[in-house]
Amino acid sequence: MRIDIITVLPELLQSPFDASILKRAIEKGLVEVHFHNLRDYTTGNYKQVDDYQFGGGAGMVLMIEPIDKCISQLKTEREYDEIIYMTPDGDTLNQGMANQLSLKRNIIVLCGHYKGVDQRVRDMFITREISIGDYVLSGGELGAAVLCDAIIRLIPGVLNDETSALTDTFQDNLLAPPVYTRPADYKGEKVPSILLSGNFPEIEKWREEKALAKTKTKRPDLLK
């Protein structure tokens, strides 16, 4: 998989991809992640990428021309399955969406900034609009990092144990059951005995029951 991220703040995105699972995925060659500074696609001396809104109003808007140049250049080099715009009014990211996107080959992620992008960008280029929640960030960079993390960890070979992702919360519309590790008894708080029994069919049954009970309590909407 290849992910191209278009941003006005590429330095804000470096850290998440330089550590842990995402770093290992890149080093293994399982995914390529490239950052594209939108200011590199301007011609003026001031590298301007934003301007005032037509009709007045507070806040600047990312201009269409540098975005068009960047996306058009990338599309001459390869075909893209999705061109995603990170925006608060997009579809809320969920596990099903991450599963679908993890199967794609090439993706562009455009990070919004200021008051967003010229609407014509959304009309002409964007194939999917995604939000990570009902709140507004300073820009789409952190949202893009969240999206990429959710996608990349699902690519075969990224996690040491590939079955781990299959038992994550939301994969089967249930919250994950409680988990425990050593010590089995900590200050009188003991691990449920079933988990120490070695009876794996009964352990799986216990986990299913606990996952269902937890979901009913915390997220009953998932069961509808």
C-alpha positions, -999 to 999 in steps of 0.1 A, spaced: 0 0 0 11 36 -7 -4 66 12 3 101 0 -6 128 25 -10 164 13 -5 190 40 7 225 48 24 212 79 44 180 70 65 184 101 34 178 123 31 143 108 66 130 110 65 117 146 36 92 145 53 74 115 88 74 132 79 50 160 63 17 170 40 -3 146 39 23 119 77 26 117 81 -11 115 54 -14 88 73 12 67 107 -5 73 93 -39 63 82 -24 30 45 -32 38 34 4 33 49 36 18 39 69 34 49 101 16 43 137 27 37 165 2 40 201 13 13 221 -4 36 251 -5 58 233 -30 30 236 -55 28 274 -55 46 298 -77 45 330 -57 74 343 -36 54 339 -4 43 303 -11 7 313 -5 -18 284 -3 -47 302 13 -68 333 7 -99 352 21 -134 338 15 -155 352 -13 -185 369 3 -166 378 35 -164 360 68 -137 350 93 -110 325 85 -89 317 55 -95 290 29 -70 267 12 -69 276 -25 -78 251 -53 -47 257 -76 -19 242 -55 -41 213 -44 -50 207 -81 -13 207 -91 -3 183 -63 -31 158 -69 -27 160 -107 10 154 -104 5 123 -82 -22 110 -106 3 111 -135 25 87 -116 0 61 -105 -37 53 -102 -54 60 -68 -82 40 -53 -93 68 -30 -87 106 -26 -97 113 10 -104 147 25 -101 149 63 -129 172 75 -152 175 106 -183 171 84 -172 139 68 -183 104 75 -172 93 110 -143 69 109 -152 34 122 -136 0 121 -156 -11 91 -143 18 71 -107 11 82 -111 -25 71 -122 -15 37 -94 11 32 -68 -14 43 -75 -34 12 -68 -5 -11 -35 -1 -30 -29 37 -33 -46 64 -13 -43 102 -12 -52 119 21 -57 157 19 -55 175 52 -78 205 56 -66 236 74 -80 270 85 -117 271 74 -111 242 50 -106 239 13 -123 256 -17 -155 237 -22 -144 230 -58 -116 207 -45 -143 186 -28 -165 186 -59 -137 178 -85 -112 155 -67 -124 140 -35 -139 105 -35 -144 101 3 -147 126 32 -137 114 66 -140 128 102 -125 113 133 -152 128 155 -177 156 161 -152 183 170 -128 207 152 -90 204 152 -66 231 140 -60 210 108 -65 176 93 -30 164 101 -38 147 134 -69 131 119 -48 118 90 -24 102 114 -53 85 132 -67 73 99 -34 59 87 -28 41 120 -62 25 119 -56 13 83 -19 3 84 -22 -20 115 -47 -41 95 -23 -48 66 -12 -85 68 23 -87 83 22 -54 102 12 -69 136 33 -98 150 1 -118 156 -23 -111 127 -52 -126 147 -49 -97 172 -66 -73 149 -95 -97 143 -103 -96 180 -102 -58 184 -131 -38 197 -157 -31 169 -145 -59 146 -177 -79 152 -198 -49 165 -189 -58 200 -166 -42 225 -136 -64 234 -139 -84 266 -117 -77 297 -81 -89 295 -56 -98 322 -19 -107 326 5 -115 354 3 -116 384 -28 -138 388 -34 -123 422 -26 -87 429 -34 -74 463 -63 -98 465 -77 -89 431 -76 -122 412 -78 -131 375 -110 -150 367 -103 -187 373 -117 -197 339 -87 -179 322 -63 -200 341 -81 -233 334 -66 -242 300 -101 -250 288 -100 -229 256 -136 -236 244 -149 -224 277 -125 -195 277 -138 -184 243 -174 -188 256 -166 -166 286 -150 -140 264 -180 -139 241 -204 -135 271 -183 -107 286 -180 -89 253 -217 -90 249 -224 -79 284 -199 -50 281 -214 -39 248 -249 -39 263 -238 -18 291 -215 7 274 -225 7 237 -260 -8 233 -263 11 200 -238 -14 184 -263 -42 190 -292 -26 170 
